[in-house]
Amino acid sequence: MRTITDNQSEVYRNAHSRRDVRVTIADSDGTMRDIGTLFEIDMLIDASWEDDVDAAGQTASISVARERN
C-alpha cells in the first residue's frame, strides 16, 4: 500500500479540488497529439476514465465544445 502525506490528504479532502488532465488523440497518421494544441482555446469540457477487469485497458470518454460561427 502506498501512503500519502498529510498535505496530499488535505488536497484530496478539499471540496474545491481541481484536477487537470491532458488528453491525447491519434491523428490520421497515428501521431499522438495533445487535444489542447488543436484549438486556439481550451475546448475540453469533461474527461473521465475507468478500469475494467474484463477489458484489456482503460475506457475513456471526453467531451469537447463545438465552435459555432
TIGUTI-283587 format. One record per residue: z, y, x of N, C-alpha, C, O in turn; residue number from 0; residue in one letter. Coordinates in nm, 2 decimals, decimal comma. Layout:
R   n.zz   n.yy   n.xx  ca.zz  ca.yy  ca.xx   c.zz   c.yy   c.xx   o.zz   o.yy   o.xx   n res
R      Z      Y      X      Z      Y      X      Z      Y      X      Z      Y      X NUM   a
...
# end
This chain:
R   n.zz   n.yy   n.xx  ca.zz  ca.yy  ca.xx   c.zz   c.yy   c.xx   o.zz   o.yy   o.xx   n res
R   0,00  -0,12   0,08   0,00   0,00   0,00   0,00   0,12   0,09   0,07   0,13   0,19   0   m
R  -0,08   0,22   0,05  -0,09   0,35   0,13   0,00   0,45   0,06   0,00   0,47  -0,06   1   r
R   0,08   0,51   0,14   0,17   0,61   0,09   0,11   0,75   0,10   0,03   0,78   0,19   2   t
R   0,16   0,84   0,02   0,11   0,98   0,02   0,23   1,07   0,06   0,35   1,04   0,03   3   i
R   0,20   1,19   0,11   0,31   1,28   0,15   0,36   1,35   0,02   0,30   1,34  -0,08   4   t
R   0,47   1,42   0,04   0,53   1,50  -0,08   0,43   1,61  -0,12   0,42   1,63  -0,24   5   d
R   0,36   1,67  -0,03   0,27   1,78  -0,06   0,15   1,72  -0,14   0,10   1,78  -0,24   6   n
R   0,10   1,60  -0,10  -0,01   1,54  -0,17   0,03   1,50  -0,31  -0,04   1,52  -0,41   7   q
R   0,16   1,45  -0,32   0,21   1,41  -0,45   0,22   1,53  -0,55   0,19   1,52  -0,66   8   s
R   0,26   1,64  -0,49   0,27   1,77  -0,57   0,13   1,81  -0,63   0,12   1,85  -0,74   9   e
R   0,03   1,80  -0,54  -0,10   1,83  -0,58  -0,15   1,74  -0,70  -0,21   1,79  -0,79  10   v
R  -0,12   1,61  -0,69  -0,16   1,52  -0,80  -0,09   1,54  -0,93  -0,14   1,52  -1,03  11   y
R   0,04   1,59  -0,92   0,12   1,62  -1,04   0,08   1,75  -1,10   0,11   1,78  -1,22  12   r
R   0,02   1,84  -1,03  -0,02   1,97  -1,08  -0,11   1,96  -1,19  -0,22   1,90  -1,18  13   n
R  -0,08   2,03  -1,30  -0,16   2,02  -1,43  -0,29   2,10  -1,41  -0,39   2,08  -1,48  14   a
R  -0,30   2,19  -1,31  -0,42   2,27  -1,29  -0,49   2,22  -1,16  -0,56   2,30  -1,10  15   h
R  -0,48   2,09  -1,13  -0,55   2,05  -1,01  -0,70   2,05  -1,04  -0,75   2,04  -1,15  16   s
R  -0,78   2,06  -0,93  -0,92   2,08  -0,93  -0,98   1,98  -0,83  -0,93   1,97  -0,72  17   r
R  -1,08   1,91  -0,88  -1,15   1,81  -0,79  -1,29   1,86  -0,77  -1,36   1,89  -0,87  18   r
R  -1,33   1,87  -0,65  -1,47   1,90  -0,61  -1,54   1,77  -0,58  -1,49   1,68  -0,51  19   d
R  -1,66   1,76  -0,62  -1,74   1,64  -0,60  -1,88   1,68  -0,54  -1,92   1,79  -0,56  20   v
R  -1,93   1,60  -0,46  -2,07   1,62  -0,41  -2,15   1,50  -0,47  -2,12   1,38  -0,45  21   r
R  -2,26   1,53  -0,54  -2,35   1,43  -0,60  -2,48   1,43  -0,52  -2,54   1,53  -0,50  22   v
R  -2,51   1,31  -0,47  -2,64   1,30  -0,40  -2,73   1,21  -0,49  -2,68   1,11  -0,55  23   t
R  -2,86   1,24  -0,49  -2,95   1,16  -0,56  -3,07   1,13  -0,47  -3,10   1,20  -0,38  24   i
R  -3,14   1,02  -0,50  -3,26   0,98  -0,42  -3,38   1,06  -0,48  -3,41   1,05  -0,60  25   a
R  -3,45   1,13  -0,39  -3,58   1,19  -0,44  -3,69   1,09  -0,44  -3,66   0,97  -0,41  26   d
R  -3,81   1,13  -0,46  -3,92   1,04  -0,48  -3,95   0,96  -0,35  -4,02   0,86  -0,35  27   s
R  -3,91   1,02  -0,23  -3,93   0,95  -0,10  -3,81   0,86  -0,07  -3,82   0,79   0,04  28   d
R  -3,71   0,86  -0,15  -3,59   0,78  -0,12  -3,49   0,85  -0,04  -3,39   0,79   0,00  29   g
R  -3,52   0,97   0,00  -3,42   1,05   0,08  -3,31   1,10  -0,01  -3,33   1,15  -0,12  30   t
R  -3,18   1,08   0,03  -3,07   1,12  -0,05  -3,05   1,27  -0,03  -3,04   1,32   0,08  31   m
R  -3,04   1,34  -0,14  -3,03   1,49  -0,14  -2,91   1,53  -0,22  -2,88   1,48  -0,33  32   r
R  -2,84   1,63  -0,17  -2,73   1,69  -0,24  -2,78   1,76  -0,36  -2,87   1,85  -0,35  33   d
R  -2,73   1,73  -0,48  -2,79   1,79  -0,60  -2,76   1,94  -0,60  -2,84   2,02  -0,67  34   i
R  -2,66   1,99  -0,53  -2,63   2,13  -0,53  -2,73   2,21  -0,45  -2,74   2,33  -0,47  35   g
R  -2,81   2,15  -0,37  -2,92   2,22  -0,29  -3,05   2,22  -0,37  -3,14   2,29  -0,32  36   t
R  -3,06   2,16  -0,48  -3,18   2,15  -0,56  -3,20   2,27  -0,65  -3,31   2,30  -0,69  37   l
R  -3,09   2,34  -0,68  -3,10   2,45  -0,77  -3,04   2,58  -0,70  -2,97   2,57  -0,60  38   f
R  -3,08   2,69  -0,76  -3,03   2,82  -0,70  -2,88   2,84  -0,73  -2,81   2,91  -0,66  39   e
R  -2,84   2,79  -0,84  -2,70   2,80  -0,88  -2,64   2,66  -0,91  -2,72   2,56  -0,91  40   i
R  -2,51   2,65  -0,92  -2,45   2,52  -0,94  -2,47   2,47  -1,09  -2,42   2,53  -1,18  41   d
R  -2,55   2,37  -1,10  -2,59   2,32  -1,24  -2,50   2,20  -1,28  -2,52   2,15  -1,39  42   m
R  -2,42   2,15  -1,19  -2,34   2,04  -1,22  -2,23   2,07  -1,32  -2,14   2,16  -1,29  43   l
R  -2,22   2,00  -1,43  -2,12   2,03  -1,53  -2,01   1,93  -1,52  -1,89   1,96  -1,53  44   i
R  -2,04   1,80  -1,50  -1,94   1,69  -1,50  -1,99   1,58  -1,42  -2,11   1,55  -1,42  45   d
R  -1,90   1,51  -1,36  -1,93   1,38  -1,29  -1,81   1,29  -1,31  -1,70   1,32  -1,30  46   a
R  -1,85   1,16  -1,33  -1,75   1,06  -1,35  -1,80   0,93  -1,29  -1,92   0,91  -1,28  47   s
R  -1,71   0,84  -1,25  -1,75   0,72  -1,19  -1,64   0,62  -1,21  -1,52   0,65  -1,24  48   w
R  -1,68   0,49  -1,21  -1,58   0,38  -1,23  -1,62   0,26  -1,16  -1,74   0,24  -1,13  49   e
R  -1,52   0,18  -1,13  -1,54   0,05  -1,07  -1,53  -0,06  -1,18  -1,46  -0,04  -1,27  50   d
R  -1,61  -0,16  -1,16  -1,60  -0,28  -1,25  -1,61  -0,40  -1,16  -1,70  -0,42  -1,08  51   d
R  -1,51  -0,49  -1,18  -1,50  -0,61  -1,10  -1,62  -0,70  -1,12  -1,66  -0,78  -1,04  52   v
R  -1,69  -0,69  -1,23  -1,81  -0,77  -1,26  -1,94  -0,71  -1,21  -2,04  -0,77  -1,22  53   d
R  -1,93  -0,58  -1,16  -2,05  -0,52  -1,12  -2,06  -0,52  -0,96  -1,96  -0,54  -0,90  54   a
R  -2,18  -0,51  -0,91  -2,20  -0,51  -0,76  -2,15  -0,38  -0,70  -2,12  -0,38  -0,58  55   a
R  -2,14  -0,28  -0,77  -2,10  -0,15  -0,71  -2,03  -0,06  -0,82  -1,98  -0,11  -0,92  56   g
R  -2,03   0,07  -0,80  -1,97   0,16  -0,89  -2,08   0,21  -0,99  -2,20   0,22  -0,96  57   q
R  -2,03   0,25  -1,11  -2,12   0,31  -1,21  -2,09   0,46  -1,21  -1,97   0,50  -1,22  58   t
R  -2,19   0,54  -1,21  -2,16   0,69  -1,21  -2,25   0,75  -1,32  -2,35   0,70  -1,36  59   a
R  -2,19   0,87  -1,36  -2,26   0,94  -1,47  -2,24   1,09  -1,43  -2,13   1,13  -1,39  60   s
R  -2,35   1,17  -1,44  -2,34   1,31  -1,41  -2,41   1,39  -1,53  -2,50   1,34  -1,59  61   i
R  -2,36   1,51  -1,55  -2,42   1,60  -1,65  -2,45   1,73  -1,58  -2,37   1,78  -1,50  62   s
R  -2,57   1,77  -1,60  -2,62   1,90  -1,54  -2,67   1,99  -1,65  -2,71   1,95  -1,75  63   v
R  -2,66   2,12  -1,62  -2,70   2,22  -1,72  -2,86   2,23  -1,71  -2,91   2,20  -1,60  64   a
R  -2,91   2,26  -1,82  -3,06   2,28  -1,82  -3,09   2,43  -1,82  -3,04   2,50  -1,91  65   r
R  -3,17   2,47  -1,73  -3,20   2,61  -1,72  -3,31   2,64  -1,82  -3,41   2,57  -1,83  66   e
R  -3,29   2,75  -1,90  -3,38   2,79  -2,00  -3,44   2,92  -1,97  -3,37   3,01  -1,92  67   r
R  -3,57   2,94  -1,99  -3,64   3,06  -1,96  -3,65   3,15  -2,08  -3,71   3,26  -2,08  68   n
# end
